[in-house]
């Protein structure tokens, strides 16, 4: 089945849709049974898409979990109230006191905060590594290393990791490989084809696509699914049926949205590359982006999120630049239909394995579905104000 067809049909078994086009919203906390036999059957099958108790899910959440597996791969998908919950729950499912975690230096900031502020208190050690380390990761592995965490491309600066090499080395040491695949969205990067054990997404972003739902997913292969499933249940993680329904609805247009996000973003990125105020563009599709060769080898395409580095401007002029935008608004997420812009702060102190060089301000943009000429005109007037 081709990808666009799969996006439309995933998670739509008649068992979930009951004959309608979309799975209905089934809200439930208590599930009632008429007989002891029925209740025992539900209890025995509670981990296998059987109505048992609301926290285990309903037909609406079962449909979304199944759809994510069909699109991204893996055998099971756990749902969470946000992307950060998916990351933290996955880590807690496979780490315990005395363990060692290898975390990519370009990780999403809340991931890093969780490692520094929560895992440390639990007696779990974290070592941050250069995203471009490749086979050199072998030198950082300890006898107690249990998880290797990847994020590719990296947050804000977009380094693309050599996922198959890293996964192969990790598995030689019986280490679980996790990937934040939010940028890849399950259609531009197929994690299980490259050795990933657990693929995590902030489905808040491209899966939902409309900036109105918080939801996270963690999809696991056969070996890791039982532990992830049961640990997440014990941590109390669950998602409302309404949010699952909206994620499913957003999923149906993921393919066409991503194509347009990619087309618009590449046009804007090429325009920025030639602008005198821009030192360089940080986009995986550009040769100068670290790991571009892995992007060409492993990815099916890009999306609307990338960054660029200014070669001029102090804090005041950059503030005026950002304040003057019309179509670009400032916000801390991305993946919706709207365009966003944000000055990236803190790279000089967040990065520890390979400190970010002192240079111009990094501006992150998410290119939405507006007319791309309007977006370029908006950036043009803003950069003129900067200059």
Secondary structure as UniProt FT lines:
FT   HELIX           3..9
FT   TURN            10..11
FT   HELIX           14..17
FT   TURN            18..19
FT   HELIX           36..44
FT   TURN            45..47
FT   HELIX           54..56
FT   HELIX           59..72
FT   STRAND          76..80
FT   HELIX           83..94
FT   TURN            97..98
FT   STRAND          100..104
FT   TURN            105..106
FT   HELIX           109..114
FT   HELIX           115..119
FT   HELIX           120..122
FT   STRAND          125..129
FT   TURN            131..132
FT   HELIX           134..140
FT   TURN            143..144
FT   STRAND          145..151
FT   TURN            155..157
FT   HELIX           163..172
FT   TURN            173..174
FT   STRAND          176..180
FT   TURN            182..188
FT   HELIX           191..194
FT   STRAND          198..201
FT   TURN            203..208
FT   STRAND          216..220
FT   HELIX           222..234
FT   TURN            235..236
FT   HELIX           241..251
FT   TURN            252..253
FT   HELIX           254..273
FT   TURN            276..277
FT   STRAND          278..282
FT   TURN            284..285
FT   TURN            287..288
FT   TURN            290..291
FT   HELIX           292..298
FT   STRAND          305..310
FT   HELIX           315..323
FT   STRAND          340..344
FT   HELIX           347..350
FT   STRAND          362..366
FT   HELIX           372..386
//
